[in-house]
Amino acid sequence: MAQTVTECLTAGTDSVTVINAINGGTYDVTGMTQAEINERVQRNVDHLSTILLYAPVDASDDTPDVAGAAGSKKTTHVAAVTTGTNYIAAN
């Protein structure tokens, strides 16, 4: 059975949490260099970016259409990508 858009977005929730926690200063980065923190943020940005691009290639493809889903379903994920990208640029 194919995943739904909701299931795909749920799979990205941990990435949203990590990005927002690092940006907000509530993620434990003890012992990590800034480069390592940035790498962690980038991995999570990449994960979300991949999920947000999911789309079927044709009518027989059962890939969920996350890319075409209503924006309100994706708002926190899109915002986290922006937050993470901005965090890396600033640090």
PDB file of N, CA, C and O in Angstrom:
ATOM      1  N   MET A   1       0.830  -1.173   0.000  1.00  0.00           N
ATOM      2  CA  MET A   1       0.000   0.000   0.000  1.00  0.00           C
ATOM      3  C   MET A   1       0.881   1.246   0.000  1.00  0.00           C
ATOM      4  O   MET A   1       1.835   1.331   0.773  1.00  0.00           O
ATOM      5  N   ALA A   2       0.577   2.181  -0.836  1.00  0.00           N
ATOM      6  CA  ALA A   2       1.350   3.409  -0.962  1.00  0.00           C
ATOM      7  C   ALA A   2       1.112   4.314   0.241  1.00  0.00           C
ATOM      8  O   ALA A   2       0.060   4.269   0.879  1.00  0.00           O
ATOM      9  N   GLN A   3       2.106   5.129   0.531  1.00  0.00           N
ATOM     10  CA  GLN A   3       1.956   6.111   1.590  1.00  0.00           C
ATOM     11  C   GLN A   3       1.035   7.233   1.138  1.00  0.00           C
ATOM     12  O   GLN A   3       0.868   7.479  -0.056  1.00  0.00           O
ATOM     13  N   THR A   4       0.448   7.899   2.104  1.00  0.00           N
ATOM     14  CA  THR A   4      -0.371   9.073   1.822  1.00  0.00           C
ATOM     15  C   THR A   4       0.477  10.321   2.012  1.00  0.00           C
ATOM     16  O   THR A   4       1.577  10.254   2.561  1.00  0.00           O
ATOM     17  N   VAL A   5      -0.027  11.442   1.565  1.00  0.00           N
ATOM     18  CA  VAL A   5       0.657  12.721   1.771  1.00  0.00           C
ATOM     19  C   VAL A   5       0.864  12.944   3.261  1.00  0.00           C
ATOM     20  O   VAL A   5       1.947  13.348   3.684  1.00  0.00           O
ATOM     21  N   THR A   6      -0.153  12.687   4.049  1.00  0.00           N
ATOM     22  CA  THR A   6      -0.056  12.878   5.494  1.00  0.00           C
ATOM     23  C   THR A   6       1.038  12.011   6.100  1.00  0.00           C
ATOM     24  O   THR A   6       1.795  12.476   6.952  1.00  0.00           O
ATOM     25  N   GLU A   7       1.128  10.762   5.672  1.00  0.00           N
ATOM     26  CA  GLU A   7       2.170   9.875   6.194  1.00  0.00           C
ATOM     27  C   GLU A   7       3.556  10.373   5.809  1.00  0.00           C
ATOM     28  O   GLU A   7       4.484  10.294   6.614  1.00  0.00           O
ATOM     29  N   CYS A   8       3.708  10.878   4.611  1.00  0.00           N
ATOM     30  CA  CYS A   8       5.002  11.423   4.178  1.00  0.00           C
ATOM     31  C   CYS A   8       5.380  12.635   5.016  1.00  0.00           C
ATOM     32  O   CYS A   8       6.522  12.761   5.459  1.00  0.00           O
ATOM     33  N   LEU A   9       4.422  13.522   5.229  1.00  0.00           N
ATOM     34  CA  LEU A   9       4.706  14.709   6.034  1.00  0.00           C
ATOM     35  C   LEU A   9       4.977  14.344   7.485  1.00  0.00           C
ATOM     36  O   LEU A   9       5.820  14.965   8.133  1.00  0.00           O
ATOM     37  N   THR A  10       4.280  13.353   7.995  1.00  0.00           N
ATOM     38  CA  THR A  10       4.531  12.892   9.355  1.00  0.00           C
ATOM     39  C   THR A  10       5.955  12.368   9.490  1.00  0.00           C
ATOM     40  O   THR A  10       6.592  12.554  10.526  1.00  0.00           O
ATOM     41  N   ALA A  11       6.452  11.715   8.447  1.00  0.00           N
ATOM     42  CA  ALA A  11       7.827  11.210   8.465  1.00  0.00           C
ATOM     43  C   ALA A  11       8.842  12.347   8.555  1.00  0.00           C
ATOM     44  O   ALA A  11       9.975  12.132   8.986  1.00  0.00           O
ATOM     45  N   GLY A  12       8.453  13.531   8.159  1.00  0.00           N
ATOM     46  CA  GLY A  12       9.355  14.676   8.223  1.00  0.00           C
ATOM     47  C   GLY A  12       9.238  15.495   9.492  1.00  0.00           C
ATOM     48  O   GLY A  12       9.987  16.453   9.681  1.00  0.00           O
ATOM     49  N   THR A  13       8.317  15.137  10.359  1.00  0.00           N
ATOM     50  CA  THR A  13       8.076  15.915  11.572  1.00  0.00           C
ATOM     51  C   THR A  13       9.309  15.991  12.466  1.00  0.00           C
ATOM     52  O   THR A  13       9.584  17.042  13.046  1.00  0.00           O
ATOM     53  N   ASP A  14      10.053  14.899  12.585  1.00  0.00           N
ATOM     54  CA  ASP A  14      11.260  14.932  13.408  1.00  0.00           C
ATOM     55  C   ASP A  14      12.267  15.937  12.863  1.00  0.00           C
ATOM     56  O   ASP A  14      12.942  16.616  13.637  1.00  0.00           O
ATOM     57  N   SER A  15      12.374  16.038  11.547  1.00  0.00           N
ATOM     58  CA  SER A  15      13.289  17.007  10.947  1.00  0.00           C
ATOM     59  C   SER A  15      12.853  18.430  11.259  1.00  0.00           C
ATOM     60  O   SER A  15      13.689  19.290  11.538  1.00  0.00           O
ATOM     61  N   VAL A  16      11.557  18.680  11.213  1.00  0.00           N
ATOM     62  CA  VAL A  16      11.035  20.000  11.570  1.00  0.00           C
ATOM     63  C   VAL A  16      11.421  20.323  13.010  1.00  0.00           C
ATOM     64  O   VAL A  16      11.881  21.426  13.306  1.00  0.00           O
ATOM     65  N   THR A  17      11.233  19.361  13.892  1.00  0.00           N
ATOM     66  CA  THR A  17      11.534  19.549  15.312  1.00  0.00           C
ATOM     67  C   THR A  17      13.012  19.847  15.533  1.00  0.00           C
ATOM     68  O   THR A  17      13.354  20.762  16.283  1.00  0.00           O
ATOM     69  N   VAL A  18      13.889  19.084  14.888  1.00  0.00           N
ATOM     70  CA  VAL A  18      15.334  19.287  15.053  1.00  0.00           C
ATOM     71  C   VAL A  18      15.744  20.672  14.573  1.00  0.00           C
ATOM     72  O   VAL A  18      16.452  21.390  15.280  1.00  0.00           O
ATOM     73  N   ILE A  19      15.309  21.048  13.387  1.00  0.00           N
ATOM     74  CA  ILE A  19      15.670  22.356  12.833  1.00  0.00           C
ATOM     75  C   ILE A  19      15.197  23.478  13.758  1.00  0.00           C
ATOM     76  O   ILE A  19      15.964  24.382  14.091  1.00  0.00           O
ATOM     77  N   ASN A  20      13.947  23.414  14.163  1.00  0.00           N
ATOM     78  CA  ASN A  20      13.400  24.479  15.007  1.00  0.00           C
ATOM     79  C   ASN A  20      14.057  24.519  16.381  1.00  0.00           C
ATOM     80  O   ASN A  20      14.249  25.597  16.942  1.00  0.00           O
ATOM     81  N   ALA A  21      14.402  23.365  16.925  1.00  0.00           N
ATOM     82  CA  ALA A  21      15.047  23.325  18.233  1.00  0.00           C
ATOM     83  C   ALA A  21      16.479  23.861  18.161  1.00  0.00           C
ATOM     84  O   ALA A  21      16.910  24.591  19.054  1.00  0.00           O
ATOM     85  N   ILE A  22      17.206  23.512  17.127  1.00  0.00           N
ATOM     86  CA  ILE A  22      18.561  24.052  16.973  1.00  0.00           C
ATOM     87  C   ILE A  22      18.490  25.563  16.790  1.00  0.00           C
ATOM     88  O   ILE A  22      19.238  26.305  17.427  1.00  0.00           O
ATOM     89  N   ASN A  23      17.610  26.010  15.937  1.00  0.00           N
ATOM     90  CA  ASN A  23      17.460  27.447  15.695  1.00  0.00           C
ATOM     91  C   ASN A  23      17.035  28.182  16.968  1.00  0.00           C
ATOM     92  O   ASN A  23      17.479  29.302  17.220  1.00  0.00           O
ATOM     93  N   GLY A  24      16.194  27.563  17.751  1.00  0.00           N
ATOM     94  CA  GLY A  24      15.686  28.185  18.973  1.00  0.00           C
ATOM     95  C   GLY A  24      16.597  28.036  20.181  1.00  0.00           C
ATOM     96  O   GLY A  24      16.324  28.597  21.242  1.00  0.00           O
ATOM     97  N   GLY A  25      17.681  27.278  20.021  1.00  0.00           N
ATOM     98  CA  GLY A  25      18.627  27.107  21.118  1.00  0.00           C
ATOM     99  C   GLY A  25      18.218  26.095  22.158  1.00  0.00           C
ATOM    100  O   GLY A  25      18.798  26.064  23.244  1.00  0.00           O
ATOM    101  N   THR A  26      17.221  25.253  21.854  1.00  0.00           N
ATOM    102  CA  THR A  26      16.771  24.266  22.841  1.00  0.00           C
ATOM    103  C   THR A  26      17.250  22.848  22.535  1.00  0.00           C
ATOM    104  O   THR A  26      16.936  21.915  23.275  1.00  0.00           O
ATOM    105  N   TYR A  27      18.001  22.682  21.461  1.00  0.00           N
ATOM    106  CA  TYR A  27      18.528  21.370  21.083  1.00  0.00           C
ATOM    107  C   TYR A  27      19.891  21.213  21.724  1.00  0.00           C
ATOM    108  O   TYR A  27      20.710  22.129  21.648  1.00  0.00           O
ATOM    109  N   ASP A  28      20.160  20.083  22.354  1.00  0.00           N
ATOM    110  CA  ASP A  28      21.435  19.862  23.036  1.00  0.00           C
ATOM    111  C   ASP A  28      22.552  19.646  22.019  1.00  0.00           C
ATOM    112  O   ASP A  28      22.626  18.597  21.379  1.00  0.00           O
ATOM    113  N   VAL A  29      23.404  20.630  21.879  1.00  0.00           N
ATOM    114  CA  VAL A  29      24.530  20.560  20.943  1.00  0.00           C
ATOM    115  C   VAL A  29      25.858  20.466  21.686  1.00  0.00           C
ATOM    116  O   VAL A  29      26.915  20.764  21.130  1.00  0.00           O
ATOM    117  N   THR A  30      25.792  20.052  22.933  1.00  0.00           N
ATOM    118  CA  THR A  30      26.994  19.911  23.749  1.00  0.00           C
ATOM    119  C   THR A  30      28.005  19.020  23.044  1.00  0.00           C
ATOM    120  O   THR A  30      27.686  17.908  22.624  1.00  0.00           O
ATOM    121  N   GLY A  31      29.227  19.522  22.922  1.00  0.00           N
ATOM    122  CA  GLY A  31      30.300  18.751  22.312  1.00  0.00           C
ATOM    123  C   GLY A  31      30.341  18.808  20.797  1.00  0.00           C
ATOM    124  O   GLY A  31      31.223  18.211  20.179  1.00  0.00           O
ATOM    125  N   MET A  32      29.408  19.513  20.193  1.00  0.00           N
ATOM    126  CA  MET A  32      29.366  19.619  18.731  1.00  0.00           C
ATOM    127  C   MET A  32      30.010  20.935  18.292  1.00  0.00           C
ATOM    128  O   MET A  32      29.844  21.964  18.948  1.00  0.00           O
ATOM    129  N   THR A  33      30.737  20.896  17.189  1.00  0.00           N
ATOM    130  CA  THR A  33      31.252  22.124  16.601  1.00  0.00           C
ATOM    131  C   THR A  33      30.138  22.787  15.804  1.00  0.00           C
ATOM    132  O   THR A  33      29.110  22.170  15.526  1.00  0.00           O
ATOM    133  N   GLN A  34      30.347  24.045  15.439  1.00  0.00           N
ATOM    134  CA  GLN A  34      29.341  24.717  14.624  1.00  0.00           C
ATOM    135  C   GLN A  34      29.193  24.022  13.277  1.00  0.00           C
ATOM    136  O   GLN A  34      28.092  23.942  12.732  1.00  0.00           O
ATOM    137  N   ALA A  35      30.298  23.524  12.743  1.00  0.00           N
ATOM    138  CA  ALA A  35      30.229  22.798  11.467  1.00  0.00           C
ATOM    139  C   ALA A  35      29.365  21.542  11.602  1.00  0.00           C
ATOM    140  O   ALA A  35      28.591  21.226  10.699  1.00  0.00           O
ATOM    141  N   GLU A  36      29.489  20.839  12.702  1.00  0.00           N
ATOM    142  CA  GLU A  36      28.679  19.636  12.929  1.00  0.00           C
ATOM    143  C   GLU A  36      27.199  19.988  13.108  1.00  0.00           C
ATOM    144  O   GLU A  36      26.319  19.276  12.624  1.00  0.00           O
ATOM    145  N   ILE A  37      26.943  21.083  13.802  1.00  0.00           N
ATOM    146  CA  ILE A  37      25.557  21.537  13.980  1.00  0.00           C
ATOM    147  C   ILE A  37      24.967  21.889  12.619  1.00  0.00           C
ATOM    148  O   ILE A  37      23.843  21.498  12.302  1.00  0.00           O
ATOM    149  N   ASN A  38      25.725  22.623  11.824  1.00  0.00           N
ATOM    150  CA  ASN A  38      25.253  22.993  10.490  1.00  0.00           C
ATOM    151  C   ASN A  38      25.003  21.762   9.624  1.00  0.00           C
ATOM    152  O   ASN A  38      24.040  21.728   8.859  1.00  0.00           O
ATOM    153  N   GLU A  39      25.864  20.751   9.740  1.00  0.00           N
ATOM    154  CA  GLU A  39      25.668  19.501   8.989  1.00  0.00           C
ATOM    155  C   GLU A  39      24.358  18.828   9.414  1.00  0.00           C
ATOM    156  O   GLU A  39      23.620  18.313   8.574  1.00  0.00           O
ATOM    157  N   ARG A  40      24.079  18.837  10.704  1.00  0.00           N
ATOM    158  CA  ARG A  40      22.840  18.227  11.193  1.00  0.00           C
ATOM    159  C   ARG A  40      21.631  18.989  10.648  1.00  0.00           C
ATOM    160  O   ARG A  40      20.658  18.380  10.202  1.00  0.00           O
ATOM    161  N   VAL A  41      21.696  20.305  10.686  1.00  0.00           N
ATOM    162  CA  VAL A  41      20.606  21.108  10.139  1.00  0.00           C
ATOM    163  C   VAL A  41      20.454  20.816   8.648  1.00  0.00           C
ATOM    164  O   VAL A  41      19.335  20.636   8.166  1.00  0.00           O
ATOM    165  N   GLN A  42      21.567  20.768   7.910  1.00  0.00           N
ATOM    166  CA  GLN A  42      21.509  20.544   6.465  1.00  0.00           C
ATOM    167  C   GLN A  42      20.904  19.192   6.128  1.00  0.00           C
ATOM    168  O   GLN A  42      20.115  19.088   5.189  1.00  0.00           O
ATOM    169  N   ARG A  43      21.260  18.153   6.877  1.00  0.00           N
ATOM    170  CA  ARG A  43      20.670  16.822   6.636  1.00  0.00           C
ATOM    171  C   ARG A  43      19.155  16.859   6.791  1.00  0.00           C
ATOM    172  O   ARG A  43      18.427  16.238   6.016  1.00  0.00           O
ATOM    173  N   ASN A  44      18.690  17.586   7.789  1.00  0.00           N
ATOM    174  CA  ASN A  44      17.253  17.677   8.021  1.00  0.00           C
ATOM    175  C   ASN A  44      16.567  18.547   6.975  1.00  0.00           C
ATOM    176  O   ASN A  44      15.448  18.244   6.560  1.00  0.00           O
ATOM    177  N   VAL A  45      17.219  19.620   6.543  1.00  0.00           N
ATOM    178  CA  VAL A  45      16.692  20.435   5.443  1.00  0.00           C
ATOM    179  C   VAL A  45      16.594  19.584   4.183  1.00  0.00           C
ATOM    180  O   VAL A  45      15.587  19.630   3.476  1.00  0.00           O
ATOM    181  N   ASP A  46      17.641  18.806   3.901  1.00  0.00           N
ATOM    182  CA  ASP A  46      17.639  17.937   2.716  1.00  0.00           C
ATOM    183  C   ASP A  46      16.508  16.919   2.782  1.00  0.00           C
ATOM    184  O   ASP A  46      15.832  16.670   1.783  1.00  0.00           O
ATOM    185  N   HIS A  47      16.303  16.334   3.952  1.00  0.00           N
ATOM    186  CA  HIS A  47      15.237  15.344   4.127  1.00  0.00           C
ATOM    187  C   HIS A  47      13.875  15.969   3.832  1.00  0.00           C
ATOM    188  O   HIS A  47      13.071  15.401   3.094  1.00  0.00           O
ATOM    189  N   LEU A  48      13.625  17.132   4.408  1.00  0.00           N
ATOM    190  CA  LEU A  48      12.348  17.798   4.172  1.00  0.00           C
ATOM    191  C   LEU A  48      12.192  18.215   2.717  1.00  0.00           C
ATOM    192  O   LEU A  48      11.114  18.083   2.139  1.00  0.00           O
ATOM    193  N   SER A  49      13.256  18.712   2.138  1.00  0.00           N
ATOM    194  CA  SER A  49      13.201  19.146   0.737  1.00  0.00           C
ATOM    195  C   SER A  49      12.845  17.981  -0.178  1.00  0.00           C
ATOM    196  O   SER A  49      12.079  18.143  -1.128  1.00  0.00           O
ATOM    197  N   THR A  50      13.398  16.813   0.108  1.00  0.00           N
ATOM    198  CA  THR A  50      13.092  15.619  -0.681  1.00  0.00           C
ATOM    199  C   THR A  50      11.621  15.243  -0.546  1.00  0.00           C
ATOM    200  O   THR A  50      10.945  14.979  -1.540  1.00  0.00           O
ATOM    201  N   ILE A  51      11.137  15.220   0.678  1.00  0.00           N
ATOM    202  CA  ILE A  51       9.729  14.879   0.913  1.00  0.00           C
ATOM    203  C   ILE A  51       8.808  15.859   0.198  1.00  0.00           C
ATOM    204  O   ILE A  51       7.818  15.453  -0.412  1.00  0.00           O
ATOM    205  N   LEU A  52       9.131  17.144   0.272  1.00  0.00           N
ATOM    206  CA  LEU A  52       8.270  18.167  -0.324  1.00  0.00           C
ATOM    207  C   LEU A  52       8.206  18.080  -1.846  1.00  0.00           C
ATOM    208  O   LEU A  52       7.299  18.639  -2.462  1.00  0.00           O
ATOM    209  N   LEU A  53       9.165  17.383  -2.452  1.00  0.00           N
ATOM    210  CA  LEU A  53       9.186  17.229  -3.910  1.00  0.00           C
ATOM    211  C   LEU A  53       8.489  15.956  -4.403  1.00  0.00           C
ATOM    212  O   LEU A  53       8.343  15.761  -5.610  1.00  0.00           O
ATOM    213  N   TYR A  54       8.060  15.089  -3.480  1.00  0.00           N
ATOM    214  CA  TYR A  54       7.388  13.857  -3.897  1.00  0.00           C
ATOM    215  C   TYR A  54       6.200  14.175  -4.798  1.00  0.00           C
ATOM    216  O   TYR A  54       5.361  15.013  -4.466  1.00  0.00           O
ATOM    217  N   ALA A  55       6.140  13.503  -5.932  1.00  0.00           N
ATOM    218  CA  ALA A  55       5.012  13.663  -6.850  1.00  0.00           C
ATOM    219  C   ALA A  55       4.995  12.475  -7.807  1.00  0.00           C
ATOM    220  O   ALA A  55       6.052  11.984  -8.202  1.00  0.00           O
ATOM    221  N   PRO A  56       3.812  12.013  -8.180  1.00  0.00           N
ATOM    222  CA  PRO A  56       3.735  10.918  -9.149  1.00  0.00           C
ATOM    223  C   PRO A  56       4.215  11.383 -10.522  1.00  0.00           C
ATOM    224  O   PRO A  56       4.018  12.537 -10.901  1.00  0.00           O
ATOM    225  N   VAL A  57       4.844  10.476 -11.258  1.00  0.00           N
ATOM    226  CA  VAL A  57       5.335  10.832 -12.598  1.00  0.00           C
ATOM    227  C   VAL A  57       4.263  10.636 -13.665  1.00  0.00           C
ATOM    228  O   VAL A  57       4.335  11.233 -14.739  1.00  0.00           O
ATOM    229  N   ASP A  58       3.273   9.803 -13.371  1.00  0.00           N
ATOM    230  CA  ASP A  58       2.161   9.597 -14.305  1.00  0.00           C
ATOM    231  C   ASP A  58       0.969   9.024 -13.540  1.00  0.00           C
ATOM    232  O   ASP A  58       1.047   8.825 -12.328  1.00  0.00           O
ATOM    233  N   ALA A  59      -0.114   8.761 -14.232  1.00  0.00           N
ATOM    234  CA  ALA A  59      -1.354   8.311 -13.600  1.00  0.00           C
ATOM    235  C   ALA A  59      -1.226   6.954 -12.908  1.00  0.00           C
ATOM    236  O   ALA A  59      -1.990   6.662 -11.989  1.00  0.00           O
ATOM    237  N   SER A  60      -0.285   6.130 -13.328  1.00  0.00           N
ATOM    238  CA  SER A  60      -0.141   4.811 -12.708  1.00  0.00           C
ATOM    239  C   SER A  60       0.850   4.809 -11.546  1.00  0.00           C
ATOM    240  O   SER A  60       1.008   3.788 -10.878  1.00  0.00           O
ATOM    241  N   ASP A  61       1.502   5.908 -11.300  1.00  0.00           N
ATOM    242  CA  ASP A  61       2.475   6.040 -10.206  1.00  0.00           C
ATOM    243  C   ASP A  61       1.723   6.311  -8.906  1.00  0.00           C
ATOM    244  O   ASP A  61       0.933   7.252  -8.827  1.00  0.00           O
ATOM    245  N   ASP A  62       1.971   5.478  -7.877  1.00  0.00           N
ATOM    246  CA  ASP A  62       1.261   5.669  -6.617  1.00  0.00           C
ATOM    247  C   ASP A  62       2.043   6.509  -5.603  1.00  0.00           C
ATOM    248  O   ASP A  62       1.721   6.511  -4.414  1.00  0.00           O
ATOM    249  N   THR A  63       3.061   7.214  -6.071  1.00  0.00           N
ATOM    250  CA  THR A  63       3.789   8.141  -5.198  1.00  0.00           C
ATOM    251  C   THR A  63       2.824   9.230  -4.749  1.00  0.00           C
ATOM    252  O   THR A  63       2.121   9.811  -5.575  1.00  0.00           O
ATOM    253  N   PRO A  64       2.782   9.515  -3.443  1.00  0.00           N
ATOM    254  CA  PRO A  64       1.873  10.563  -2.979  1.00  0.00           C
ATOM    255  C   PRO A  64       2.281  11.924  -3.539  1.00  0.00           C
ATOM    256  O   PRO A  64       3.470  12.212  -3.670  1.00  0.00           O
ATOM    257  N   ASP A  65       1.314  12.746  -3.862  1.00  0.00           N
ATOM    258  CA  ASP A  65       1.585  14.049  -4.468  1.00  0.00           C
ATOM    259  C   ASP A  65       1.757  15.112  -3.388  1.00  0.00           C
ATOM    260  O   ASP A  65       0.902  15.979  -3.204  1.00  0.00           O
ATOM    261  N   VAL A  66       2.874  15.025  -2.684  1.00  0.00           N
ATOM    262  CA  VAL A  66       3.171  16.010  -1.646  1.00  0.00           C
ATOM    263  C   VAL A  66       3.403  17.373  -2.289  1.00  0.00           C
ATOM    264  O   VAL A  66       2.942  18.393  -1.776  1.00  0.00           O
ATOM    265  N   ALA A  67       4.120  17.390  -3.414  1.00  0.00           N
ATOM    266  CA  ALA A  67       4.403  18.657  -4.093  1.00  0.00           C
ATOM    267  C   ALA A  67       3.131  19.389  -4.479  1.00  0.00           C
ATOM    268  O   ALA A  67       3.087  20.618  -4.429  1.00  0.00           O
ATOM    269  N   GLY A  68       2.102  18.660  -4.862  1.00  0.00           N
ATOM    270  CA  GLY A  68       0.854  19.276  -5.294  1.00  0.00           C
ATOM    271  C   GLY A  68      -0.187  19.430  -4.199  1.00  0.00           C
ATOM    272  O   GLY A  68      -1.279  19.943  -4.441  1.00  0.00           O
ATOM    273  N   ALA A  69       0.152  18.985  -2.987  1.00  0.00           N
ATOM    274  CA  ALA A  69      -0.806  19.059  -1.880  1.00  0.00           C
ATOM    275  C   ALA A  69      -1.036  20.511  -1.463  1.00  0.00           C
ATOM    276  O   ALA A  69      -0.190  21.378  -1.681  1.00  0.00           O
ATOM    277  N   ALA A  70      -2.173  20.748  -0.873  1.00  0.00           N
ATOM    278  CA  ALA A  70      -2.505  22.088  -0.386  1.00  0.00           C
ATOM    279  C   ALA A  70      -1.423  22.594   0.556  1.00  0.00           C
ATOM    280  O   ALA A  70      -0.911  21.849   1.391  1.00  0.00           O
ATOM    281  N   GLY A  71      -1.087  23.844   0.415  1.00  0.00           N
ATOM    282  CA  GLY A  71      -0.014  24.461   1.195  1.00  0.00           C
ATOM    283  C   GLY A  71      -0.170  24.347   2.692  1.00  0.00           C
ATOM    284  O   GLY A  71       0.824  24.212   3.405  1.00  0.00           O
ATOM    285  N   SER A  72      -1.397  24.398   3.189  1.00  0.00           N
ATOM    286  CA  SER A  72      -1.602  24.366   4.631  1.00  0.00           C
ATOM    287  C   SER A  72      -1.130  23.061   5.254  1.00  0.00           C
ATOM    288  O   SER A  72      -0.769  23.031   6.431  1.00  0.00           O
ATOM    289  N   LYS A  73      -1.130  21.985   4.479  1.00  0.00           N
ATOM    290  CA  LYS A  73      -0.639  20.707   4.985  1.00  0.00           C
ATOM    291  C   LYS A  73       0.876  20.730   5.149  1.00  0.00           C
ATOM    292  O   LYS A  73       1.431  20.000   5.969  1.00  0.00           O
ATOM    293  N   LYS A  74       1.534  21.570   4.367  1.00  0.00           N
ATOM    294  CA  LYS A  74       2.991  21.581   4.305  1.00  0.00           C
ATOM    295  C   LYS A  74       3.626  22.787   4.991  1.00  0.00           C
ATOM    296  O   LYS A  74       4.851  22.902   5.007  1.00  0.00           O
ATOM    297  N   THR A  75       2.838  23.673   5.548  1.00  0.00           N
ATOM    298  CA  THR A  75       3.326  24.955   6.052  1.00  0.00           C
ATOM    299  C   THR A  75       4.508  24.814   7.004  1.00  0.00           C
ATOM    300  O   THR A  75       5.520  25.494   6.835  1.00  0.00           O
ATOM    301  N   THR A  76       4.392  23.941   8.001  1.00  0.00           N
ATOM    302  CA  THR A  76       5.476  23.830   8.983  1.00  0.00           C
ATOM    303  C   THR A  76       6.742  23.257   8.358  1.00  0.00           C
ATOM    304  O   THR A  76       7.851  23.609   8.761  1.00  0.00           O
ATOM    305  N   HIS A  77       6.580  22.385   7.384  1.00  0.00           N
ATOM    306  CA  HIS A  77       7.733  21.772   6.725  1.00  0.00           C
ATOM    307  C   HIS A  77       8.463  22.783   5.845  1.00  0.00           C
ATOM    308  O   HIS A  77       9.692  22.857   5.861  1.00  0.00           O
ATOM    309  N   VAL A  78       7.706  23.554   5.083  1.00  0.00           N
ATOM    310  CA  VAL A  78       8.298  24.592   4.232  1.00  0.00           C
ATOM    311  C   VAL A  78       8.986  25.635   5.110  1.00  0.00           C
ATOM    312  O   VAL A  78      10.092  26.076   4.800  1.00  0.00           O
ATOM    313  N   ALA A  79       8.340  26.026   6.193  1.00  0.00           N
ATOM    314  CA  ALA A  79       8.927  27.003   7.112  1.00  0.00           C
ATOM    315  C   ALA A  79      10.219  26.485   7.730  1.00  0.00           C
ATOM    316  O   ALA A  79      11.169  27.248   7.905  1.00  0.00           O
ATOM    317  N   ALA A  80      10.265  25.203   8.062  1.00  0.00           N
ATOM    318  CA  ALA A  80      11.473  24.624   8.652  1.00  0.00           C
ATOM    319  C   ALA A  80      12.624  24.609   7.663  1.00  0.00           C
ATOM    320  O   ALA A  80      13.773  24.818   8.053  1.00  0.00           O
ATOM    321  N   VAL A  81      12.339  24.366   6.384  1.00  0.00           N
ATOM    322  CA  VAL A  81      13.388  24.426   5.363  1.00  0.00           C
ATOM    323  C   VAL A  81      13.964  25.841   5.308  1.00  0.00           C
ATOM    324  O   VAL A  81      15.181  26.016   5.254  1.00  0.00           O
ATOM    325  N   THR A  82      13.106  26.831   5.322  1.00  0.00           N
ATOM    326  CA  THR A  82      13.552  28.229   5.311  1.00  0.00           C
ATOM    327  C   THR A  82      14.347  28.554   6.572  1.00  0.00           C
ATOM    328  O   THR A  82      15.406  29.177   6.496  1.00  0.00           O
ATOM    329  N   THR A  83      13.850  28.143   7.707  1.00  0.00           N
ATOM    330  CA  THR A  83      14.538  28.378   8.975  1.00  0.00           C
ATOM    331  C   THR A  83      15.912  27.738   8.972  1.00  0.00           C
ATOM    332  O   THR A  83      16.892  28.369   9.367  1.00  0.00           O
ATOM    333  N   GLY A  84      15.995  26.488   8.530  1.00  0.00           N
ATOM    334  CA  GLY A  84      17.270  25.777   8.503  1.00  0.00           C
ATOM    335  C   GLY A  84      18.256  26.405   7.535  1.00  0.00           C
ATOM    336  O   GLY A  84      19.438  26.539   7.849  1.00  0.00           O
ATOM    337  N   THR A  85      17.782  26.785   6.373  1.00  0.00           N
ATOM    338  CA  THR A  85      18.643  27.432   5.385  1.00  0.00           C
ATOM    339  C   THR A  85      19.178  28.747   5.915  1.00  0.00           C
ATOM    340  O   THR A  85      20.358  29.055   5.749  1.00  0.00           O
ATOM    341  N   ASN A  86      18.316  29.522   6.553  1.00  0.00           N
ATOM    342  CA  ASN A  86      18.729  30.799   7.144  1.00  0.00           C
ATOM    343  C   ASN A  86      19.701  30.593   8.297  1.00  0.00           C
ATOM    344  O   ASN A  86      20.654  31.357   8.454  1.00  0.00           O
ATOM    345  N   TYR A  87      19.465  29.564   9.103  1.00  0.00           N
ATOM    346  CA  TYR A  87      20.360  29.256  10.225  1.00  0.00           C
ATOM    347  C   TYR A  87      21.768  28.969   9.725  1.00  0.00           C
ATOM    348  O   TYR A  87      22.747  29.502  10.249  1.00  0.00           O
ATOM    349  N   ILE A  88      21.857  28.131   8.718  1.00  0.00           N
ATOM    350  CA  ILE A  88      23.177  27.769   8.172  1.00  0.00           C
ATOM    351  C   ILE A  88      23.861  29.005   7.597  1.00  0.00           C
ATOM    352  O   ILE A  88      25.058  29.198   7.809  1.00  0.00           O
ATOM    353  N   ALA A  89      23.138  29.824   6.889  1.00  0.00           N
ATOM    354  CA  ALA A  89      23.712  31.036   6.301  1.00  0.00           C
ATOM    355  C   ALA A  89      24.249  31.977   7.386  1.00  0.00           C
ATOM    356  O   ALA A  89      25.253  32.658   7.176  1.00  0.00           O
ATOM    357  N   ALA A  90      23.589  32.014   8.528  1.00  0.00           N
ATOM    358  CA  ALA A  90      23.988  32.913   9.624  1.00  0.00           C
ATOM    359  C   ALA A  90      25.079  32.331  10.502  1.00  0.00           C
ATOM    360  O   ALA A  90      25.703  33.050  11.283  1.00  0.00           O
ATOM    361  N   ASN A  91      25.314  31.022  10.377  1.00  0.00           N
ATOM    362  CA  ASN A  91      26.287  30.378  11.272  1.00  0.00           C
ATOM    363  C   ASN A  91      27.334  29.636  10.474  1.00  0.00           C
ATOM    364  O   ASN A  91      28.237  29.031  11.052  1.00  0.00           O
TER     365      ASN A  91
END
